[in-house]
Amino acid sequence: MKMSREEYIQKQRCRAVELARGMLDGSIDYLEGAVELSSLRFEVGLSENDSDFFAFTAVASEVDHLPLGAARQYWSQEALNEHELEIEQSIHWAKEFSLSNCKSIIERFDV
């Protein structure tokens, strides 16, 4: 059965809540979650300039050169080690920059 546009949007909003919750409780890597939330920006039925999702687009843009998620498997251990401090600093910055946006996404879309 085909999903309606409204059902699709609701599914993506639920995914956004799931990501935001996981980012807050530490079960989802903060930077990886931010990148995925950025990609959901066009899938949740809001303006592309929605401030909550746009914050994660800014984070994703700042960390797009770092070895995150599945891409890490293609990096040498030496390169991963060289980027570890920058990743830790980026996580700290991203949380300061967007933690309130995580909370807002949960408040807006948790059903």
C-alpha positions in Angstrom: 0.0 0.0 0.0 1.3 3.4 -1.0 2.0 5.9 1.8 0.4 9.3 1.5 2.5 12.5 1.6 1.1 13.2 5.1 2.0 9.7 6.3 5.5 10.1 4.9 6.0 13.5 6.6 4.8 12.0 9.9 7.2 9.1 9.5 10.1 11.5 8.9 9.0 13.7 11.9 9.0 10.6 14.1 12.5 9.7 12.8 13.6 13.3 13.7 12.3 12.8 17.3 14.0 9.5 17.5 17.3 11.0 16.4 17.0 14.1 18.7 16.2 11.8 21.7 19.2 9.6 20.9 21.5 12.6 20.5 20.4 13.9 23.9 20.8 10.6 25.7 24.0 9.6 24.0 22.7 6.5 22.2 23.2 8.2 18.8 26.5 9.9 18.0 25.8 13.6 18.1 27.5 14.5 14.9 26.1 11.6 12.9 22.6 12.5 14.3 23.1 16.1 13.3 24.0 15.1 9.7 20.9 12.9 9.4 18.7 15.7 10.9 20.1 18.0 8.3 19.1 15.6 5.6 15.6 15.4 7.0 15.2 19.1 6.6 13.3 18.7 3.3 11.3 15.7 4.4 9.4 17.0 7.4 6.9 19.3 5.6 8.4 22.6 6.9 10.1 25.5 5.3 13.7 24.7 4.3 14.7 27.6 6.5 13.1 26.1 9.7 15.5 27.2 12.4 15.6 23.9 14.2 16.6 21.9 11.2 18.7 24.6 9.7 20.9 24.5 12.9 21.8 20.9 12.0 22.5 21.9 8.4 25.1 24.3 9.8 26.6 21.6 12.0 26.7 19.2 9.1 28.5 21.8 7.0 31.1 22.3 9.7 31.9 18.6 10.1 31.6 17.3 6.5 35.3 16.9 6.2 35.5 14.6 9.3 35.5 10.8 9.3 32.0 10.0 10.7 29.7 7.0 10.6 30.2 4.3 8.0 32.8 6.4 6.2 35.2 5.8 9.1 35.9 2.3 7.8 37.6 3.7 4.7 40.0 5.9 6.7 43.4 4.7 8.0 43.8 4.4 11.7 46.5 7.1 11.5 44.1 9.5 9.9 41.3 8.6 12.4 43.7 9.3 15.2 44.7 12.6 13.7 41.1 13.7 13.6 40.0 12.5 17.0 40.7 15.7 18.9 38.9 17.8 16.2 35.9 15.4 16.3 35.7 15.8 20.1 35.9 19.5 19.8 33.3 19.5 17.1 30.9 17.4 19.3 31.3 19.9 22.1 30.7 22.9 19.8 27.7 21.2 18.1 26.0 20.5 21.4 26.4 24.1 22.5 25.2 25.3 19.2 22.2 23.0 18.7 21.1 21.2 21.9 18.1 23.5 22.2 17.1 22.6 18.6 17.2 18.9 19.6 14.8 19.6 22.5 12.6 21.8 20.2 12.3 19.0 17.6 11.1 16.6 20.3 8.6 19.2 21.7 7.2 20.0 18.3 6.9 16.5 16.8 6.6 13.9 19.6 3.2 12.5 19.4 
